[in-house]
């Protein structure tokens, strides 16, 4: 018990030193796993502050409960920024072992027949060792389904509108748990289309919560692209700061608008586990509706160096991530060499066949002069479609023209 309490104390100290570790720790340790009341209370306060996006440190936690001050100071001296997940797993393991031992002792000392005691032991073991899943009974599934349909009816839409009427008319929207993969050959306009989709969302009265991970562009380039899309001013001109007075005023107007939008932009995240943590953190701190990843061939899997193997892992992981946090994940991709050379008209993305397999909506972009073909080559839940877009406003935006 003393060893378990020491592990709990180390974990609390580690959280105070590195609050962002709560992204992973919260999925490993539950409040009821703590034996020490001080540790449990400290954990609950830290988790609550972190979910509210408030500062988590010794002062902020102690302010919530002054009796914890001395415990927190002692815990902080034992904390470490290294091996936090291992410490969290140790705390969870001690708690599980304690529950098993306590449960087995209660079963052993009961007056139940031996066969019933064996059944109780088996149920206890399964409860502690199995992964918690949603109730699979059809009645429970139907209850969840009714709530899902009612929510859609109340907001008057199946998912989140794309901002493109030609998609809305076919009920092609951003739905929770779906993966969109948008592929094109080099320099066709993947990012331009992603920025257009992003700006459509930002222009909504009720803007969804968005995470944009740019593995290719810097955050400065991203902001310039967004401002260029809204203002019609060439993004490079905005980025250079070479603006006339009326242009300065227009850009300032949209900068002010953007500050209130629920948009997170990352240009320093590319490894799979870090990307997953970004989305899980956003999910815990208010939720995430739409995620963009630009682009998937620049993402990495730690320890995996073969492109195909990494691509297969990324595809399956992103599919699971979209379901886990209930968001639509829009992934940008290069197309395969055969598609790029025009040798095949199949939906093929560079690196791994799993990308075409996991996608709910698969899009191929083709460019000619200042026009872009938007070809929905796969739609797991509806019709295929083709539409033509045209660059306008100094190549800063893409506007739908006509159905193909």
C-alpha positions in Angstrom: 0.0 0.0 0.0 2.9 2.4 0.8 4.5 1.6 -2.5 1.2 2.4 -4.3 0.8 5.7 -2.4 4.4 6.7 -3.3 3.6 6.0 -7.0 0.5 8.2 -6.7 2.5 11.0 -5.1 5.1 10.8 -7.8 2.3 11.0 -10.4 0.7 14.0 -8.8 4.1 15.8 -8.7 4.7 14.9 -12.4 1.3 16.4 -13.3 2.2 19.6 -11.6 5.5 19.8 -13.4 4.1 18.8 -16.8 0.3 19.4 -17.0 0.1 18.4 -20.6 0.8 14.8 -19.6 -2.9 14.7 -18.5 -3.7 14.0 -22.1 -2.3 10.5 -21.8 -2.6 10.1 -18.0 -6.4 10.7 -18.0 -6.9 7.7 -20.3 -4.9 5.5 -18.0 -5.8 6.5 -14.4 -9.3 7.1 -13.0 -9.9 9.1 -9.8 -11.1 6.0 -8.0 -7.7 4.3 -8.7 -6.1 6.5 -6.0 -5.8 5.0 -2.4 -4.5 8.3 -0.9 -7.3 10.8 -0.4 -4.9 13.8 -0.9 -3.7 12.3 -4.2 -7.3 11.6 -5.4 -8.4 15.1 -4.5 -5.3 16.7 -6.1 -5.9 14.7 -9.3 -9.6 15.7 -9.5 -8.8 19.4 -9.1 -5.9 19.2 -11.6 -8.1 17.4 -14.2 -10.9 19.9 -13.7 -8.6 22.9 -14.2 -7.0 21.3 -17.2 -10.3 20.6 -18.9 -11.3 24.2 -18.4 -7.9 25.2 -20.1 -6.8 26.9 -16.9 -3.3 26.8 -15.5 -2.4 23.6 -13.6 0.4 24.1 -11.0 1.0 24.0 -7.3 -0.6 27.4 -6.6 -3.7 26.9 -8.8 -4.5 23.4 -7.3 -3.7 24.5 -3.7 -6.0 27.6 -4.2 -8.9 25.2 -4.8 -8.1 23.3 -1.6 -5.7 24.9 0.9 -5.4 21.7 3.0 -3.5 20.2 0.1 -0.6 22.7 0.0 1.9 20.8 2.0 1.1 17.5 0.2 1.4 19.2 -3.2 4.8 20.7 -2.3 6.1 17.3 -1.2 4.7 15.6 -4.3 6.3 18.2 -6.6 9.7 17.4 -5.2 9.2 13.7 -6.1 7.7 14.3 -9.6 9.5 13.8 -12.9 8.8 14.9 -16.5 10.2 11.5 -17.6 8.3 8.2 -17.6 5.0 9.7 -16.6 2.9 7.1 -18.5 4.8 4.3 -16.8 4.0 5.9 -13.4 0.4 6.3 -14.3 0.2 2.6 -15.5 1.8 1.6 -12.1 -0.9 3.5 -10.2 -3.6 1.9 -12.3 -2.1 -1.6 -11.9 -1.9 -1.3 -8.1 -5.6 -0.2 -8.0 -6.6 -3.1 -10.3 -4.6 -5.6 -8.1 -6.2 -4.2 -5.0 -9.8 -4.6 -6.4 -9.0 -8.1 -7.5 -7.6 -9.1 -4.1 -10.5 -7.5 -2.3 -13.1 -9.0 -4.6 -11.6 -12.5 -4.4 -11.4 -12.3 -0.6 -15.1 -11.4 -0.4 -16.0 -14.2 -2.7 -13.8 -16.7 -0.8 -15.4 -15.8 2.6 -19.0 -15.9 1.2 -21.4 -18.7 1.9 -22.0 -19.3 -1.8 -21.6 -22.8 -3.3 -18.2 -23.5 -4.9 -19.6 -23.4 -8.4 -21.2 -20.0 -7.8 -17.9 -18.7 -6.3 -16.0 -19.8 -9.3 -18.5 -18.0 -11.6 -18.1 -14.9 -9.4 -14.3 -15.1 -9.7 -14.5 -15.4 -13.4 -16.9 -12.4 -13.7 -14.6 -10.3 -11.5 -11.5 -11.2 -13.5 -13.3 -10.4 -16.8 -14.5 -7.1 -15.4 -11.0 -6.0 -14.4 -9.1 -7.4 -17.4 -11.5 -6.5 -20.3 -11.6 -3.2 -22.1 -14.7 -1.2 -21.4 -17.0 -1.1 -24.4 -20.4 0.4 -25.1 -23.4 -1.7 -24.3 -23.8 -3.8 -27.5 -27.4 -5.0 -26.9 -29.7 -3.9 -29.7 -32.0 -2.1 -27.3 -29.1 0.0 -26.1 -27.8 0.6 -29.6 -31.3 1.8 -30.7 -31.5 4.2 -27.7 -28.2 5.7 -28.8 -29.4 5.9 -32.4 -32.6 7.7 -31.4 -30.5 10.3 -29.6 -28.3 10.7 -32.6 -31.2 11.2 -35.0 -32.9 13.6 -32.6 -29.8 15.7 -32.4 -29.6 15.8 -36.2 -33.2 16.8 -36.4 -32.9 19.6 -33.8 -30.0 21.2 -35.6 -31.6 20.6 -39.1 -28.6 18.8 -40.6 -27.1 15.3 -40.7 -23.6 16.4 -39.9 -21.7 19.7 -40.2 -22.4 21.5 -43.5 -19.4 21.8 -45.9 -20.4 25.2 -47.2 -20.8 23.8 -50.8 -24.4 23.6 -51.9 -23.6 20.8 -54.5 -22.6 18.6 -51.6 -25.4 19.6 -49.3 -28.0 18.6 -51.8 -26.6 15.1 -51.8 -26.4 14.9 -48.0 -22.6 14.8 -48.2 -21.6 16.4 -45.0 -18.9 16.2 -42.3 -20.2 13.4 -40.0 -18.7 12.3 -36.7 -16.3 9.4 -37.0 -15.8 9.8 -40.8 -12.5 10.1 -42.6 -12.2 12.1 -45.8 -9.0 11.7 -47.9 -8.4 14.3 -50.6 -5.6 13.4 -53.0 -3.9 15.2 -55.9 -0.6 15.2 -57.7 2.0 17.7 -56.7 1.1 21.4 -57.0 -2.5 20.7 -58.1 -4.1 22.5 -55.1 -4.7 20.2 -52.1 -3.9 22.9 -49.6 -5.8 25.5 -51.5 -8.9 23.3 -51.4 -8.3 22.5 -47.7 -8.1 26.2 -46.9 -11.3 26.8 -48.9 -13.1 24.1 -46.9 -11.6 25.6 -43.7 -12.8 29.1 -44.6 -16.3 27.8 -45.4 -16.5 26.5 -41.8 -15.0 29.7 -40.3 -17.6 31.8 -42.1 -20.5 29.9 -40.4 -22.5 31.7 -37.7 -21.9 28.6 -35.4 -18.4 27.7 -36.3 -17.5 24.1 -35.5 -14.4 23.3 -33.3 -11.5 22.8 -35.7 -8.0 21.4 -35.4 -5.6 22.1 -38.4 -2.3 20.2 -38.4 0.0 21.5 -41.1 3.0 19.3 -41.6 4.0 21.2 -44.7 3.3 25.0 -44.2 4.2 27.2 -41.3 1.5 28.8 -39.1 2.4 32.2 -40.7 1.7 30.8 -44.2 -1.5 29.3 -43.0 -2.8 32.5 -41.6 -1.8 34.4 -44.8 -3.7 31.8 -46.8 -6.8 32.2 -44.6 -6.7 36.0 -44.7 -6.2 35.9 -48.5 -9.2 33.7 -48.9 -11.4 36.1 -46.9 -10.1 39.3 -48.3 -9.3 38.4 -51.9 -5.8 39.9 -51.4 -2.9 37.8 -52.6 -1.6 35.8 -49.6 2.1 36.5 -50.3 1.3 40.3 -50.3 -0.3 39.9 -46.9 2.6 37.9 -45.6 5.1 40.5 -46.8 3.1 43.3 -45.1 3.1 45.2 -48.4 -0.5 46.5 -48.2 -2.2 49.8 -49.0 -4.3 51.5 -46.3 -7.7 50.1 -47.4 -6.1 46.6 -47.6 -4.6 46.9 -44.1 -8.0 47.8 -42.8 -9.7 44.8 -44.5 -7.0 42.4 -43.2 -7.3 43.8 -39.7 -11.1 43.3 -39.8 -10.7 39.6 -40.6 -7.9 39.1 -38.1 -10.3 40.4 -35.4 -12.9 38.0 -36.7 -10.5 35.0 -36.6 -9.5 35.6 -32.9 -12.9 34.5 -31.7 -13.1 31.3 -33.8 -12.6 27.9 -32.2 -9.6 27.0 -34.4 -6.3 25.4 -33.3 -3.4 25.5 -35.7 -0.3 23.3 -35.3 2.8 23.4 -37.5 5.1 21.5 -35.1 3.4 18.2 -34.9 4.1 15.3 -37.3 4.6 12.1 -35.3 1.5 9.8 -34.9 1.4 9.7 -31.1 1.7 13.5 -30.9 -1.1 14.0 -33.4 -3.3 11.6 -31.4 -2.5 13.6 -28.3 -3.4 16.9 -30.0 -6.9 15.5 -30.8 -7.4 13.8 -27.4 -6.5 17.0 -25.6 -8.9 19.0 -27.8 -11.6 16.5 -27.2 -11.1 16.7 -23.4 -10.9 20.5 -23.4 -14.2 21.2 -25.1 -14.4 18.9 -28.1 -13.3 18.8 -31.7 -15.7 18.6 -34.7 -13.4 18.8 -37.7 -9.7 17.9 -38.1 -7.4 18.7 -41.0 -4.1 17.0 -41.6 -2.0 18.5 -44.4 -0.5 16.1 -45.5 -0.3 12.5 -44.6 2.9 11.5 -46.4 4.8 13.9 -44.1 3.4 12.3 -41.0 5.7 9.8 -39.2 5.3 6.7 -37.0 8.0 6.4 -34.4 10.4 3.5 -35.2 8.8 2.7 -38.6 10.9 3.7 -41.6 9.2 1.9 -44.5 6.7 4.2 -46.2 4.1 1.5 -46.9 4.2 0.2 -43.3 4.0 3.6 -41.8 1.1 4.6 -44.2 -0.9 1.5 -43.2 -0.5 2.2 -39.5 -1.3 5.9 -40.0 -4.5 5.1 -42.0 -5.9 2.7 -39.5 -4.9 4.9 -36.5 -6.5 8.0 -38.0 -9.7 6.0 -38.7 -9.8 4.9 -35.1 -9.0 8.4 -33.9 -11.9 9.9 -35.8 -14.3 7.5 -34.1 -12.7 7.9 -30.7 -13.1 11.7 -30.6 -16.2 11.8 -32.8 -14.8 14.2 -35.4 -14.5 14.3 -39.1 -10.9 13.9 -40.1 -9.9 15.4 -43.5 -6.6 14.1 -44.7 -4.7 15.5 -47.6 -2.6 13.1 -49.6 -0.5 12.7 -52.7 -1.9 10.3 -55.2 0.0 7.2 -56.4 2.4 7.5 -59.3 0.1 5.6 -61.6 -2.7 8.0 -60.9 -0.4 11.0 -61.3 0.8 9.8 -64.7 -2.7 9.0 -65.8 -2.1 5.3 -66.0 -5.2 4.4 -63.9 -8.5 6.1 -63.0 -8.8 4.2 -59.6 -8.7 5.9 -56.2 -5.1 5.4 -55.1 -3.2 7.4 -52.6 0.6 7.3 -52.3 2.2 5.0 -49.8 -0.4 2.4 -48.8 -3.6 0.9 -50.1 -5.1 1.2 -46.6 -5.9 4.9 -47.2 -8.4 4.1 -49.9 -9.8 1.4 -47.7 -10.4 3.5 -44.6 -11.8 6.6 -46.3 -15.5 7.3 -46.1 -15.3 10.1 -48.8 -12.4 9.8 -51.2 -11.6 12.8 -53.5 -9.3 13.2 -56.4 -8.3 16.7 -57.5 -7.2 17.4 -61.1 -6.0 20.8 -62.3 -6.0 22.5 -65.7 -5.0 26.1 -66.0 -7.0 27.9 -63.3 -9.7 25.3 -62.9 -9.8 22.2 -60.6 -11.9 19.1 -61.0 -13.3 17.9 -57.7 -14.0 14.1 -58.2 -15.6 12.1 -55.5 -14.3 8.7 -56.4 -15.6 7.0 -53.2 -18.5 7.7 -51.0 -19.2 4.9 -48.5 -22.6 6.3 -47.5 -23.9 8.0 -50.6 -23.5 8.9 -54.3 -20.4 9.8 -56.2 -20.2 13.2 -57.7 -18.0 15.5 -59.9 -17.8 19.3 -59.8 -15.6 22.0 -61.4 -13.9 24.7 -59.3 -12.2 27.9 -60.5 -9.5 29.9 -58.8 -10.4 33.5 -58.2 -9.4 36.6 -56.2 -5.7 36.5 -57.0 -5.6 32.7 -56.7 -6.7 33.0 -53.0 -10.0 31.1 -53.2 -11.7 28.3 -55.1 -15.3 28.6 -56.1 -17.6 25.9 -57.4 -18.8 26.4 -61.0 -20.8 23.6 -62.5 -21.5 19.9 -62.2 -19.6 17.6 -64.5 
